[in-house]
Amino acid sequence: MGDLIRLDVRPGTSIAVRHRAGIGPTLLFLPGYLSDMAGSKAVAVDRWCAERGRACVRFDYSGCGESGGDVSRATLAHWRDEVLALIDWIDGPVLIVGSSMGGWIMLLAALARPDRVCGLIGIAAAPDFTDWGFTPAQKDEIRARGFVEEPNPYGPEPTVTTRAFWESGEANRLLHGQVAIDCPVRLLHGTADPDVPWQLSPRLSDALRSADVQTILIKDGDHRLSRPEDIGLLLGTIEAMLESA
């Protein structure tokens, strides 16, 4: 599982990190919104790294999983800064795998640390979801009420988005122009994704400045892409990128 440490990311807040030592570049897995490092894809990446002596880092955003903090006070910028703190803590180059919202944060991290990030792999990457992911009525509710609740298809509790998080997302949108990232990027997306439209990945590919971008569409793939064949594709993509790093 890797050694569990607590990394202080700002005064009064630490995050839970599992670090597996090995040869680099270090694989850094970024979970989706309100997800954690115990998800099947994160665990599969860690196991793959263990079998090959590769360095790997998994973590929980503040307020999620094993990390400290109040999730109701978290913002996209907070979680981005936690990833930057992790990159600064890791030695050497980093290959980031970002799932859903983690795919948005991986882009922000690559923009902030271009000399440290050697590659990006997005799994149903969801940049700018505070824009396209909410109806005008939901946006009005967020502004007026301070939050909005939505049914959660993956658990019994509703998914809550606060005004602070939504405003932070709106301030960090990327798809209004060129995304000045030059490292290799791979975008995996299921065509049956009910949460993040698959058309977003080709749009992101067009926006990226990098000349080394591939969009891989998985017919009938859902949002999670956690079937054995989906995880096999992810691990194969990681291996190919590491071989060329």
Phi, psi and omega in degrees: 000343185089155181288136178269126176231166174246121182250121177287124184249338173195165184307123177084001182227129174233155178241151178275130183229133171250118184247127175247116180290151179169188180285151182266180357298153179284131173279123179243117183261126179251115180290172176277186183298122179063015175267178182217181187281001178268004179294159187297322181290316179298317180294321179296319178296318179297317180296319178300317179295320180298319182292339184245006179069029181268147176285140183213141175229126170242157181200169173245133173300155177303136182085358182238152174053234184268001182277157175279176177103165182255114184297333180291345178258358184284150175229167177299321179295322175302311184291324174300315182293330175294321177294320177296321177297321177296315180299320179293332180281328181285143175272136172082187183291156184232132171255117186261133171248117183241126181258125176055244177303327177301333175290330173290312182295326179297324178294316178298321179293319179294326177292324182277335183229059185296335180278351183251333185266118184262352179182158181226138173231116179260136175247103186051049182304139189233053177298144175067025185291342175293343176271294188279345186273359181229144176284162175305322179295320178294321178296320177296321179294319178300314181295318186279318187265337181096354177191167173222143177250140178228151175301141181254110182288351185249004180188171185285332183276144178293156174274123183251132173240123182272163178297320180298317179294315182299315180295323177295319177297315180299327180283348183240025177292149187239335194274012177278353180195195180293140176259111192279064177244133186244353181282166175299141181225135173236131182240113178259133183208135177275137182284350176253024180291117181276351187254318180237111183303135183298336180295344179293326182293314173300324177297316177296318178304316179295326183283334183291138179284334182304141175274352183248078181229132176231133175253123183244112180263132182253111182300129179070007177289140180269194183288319186286329184049054182248006176293157181307319181291329178291315179294323176300320177295317178300312182294322176296323178294318177300313182300316181295321180290322178293324180295330182262357183289000000 
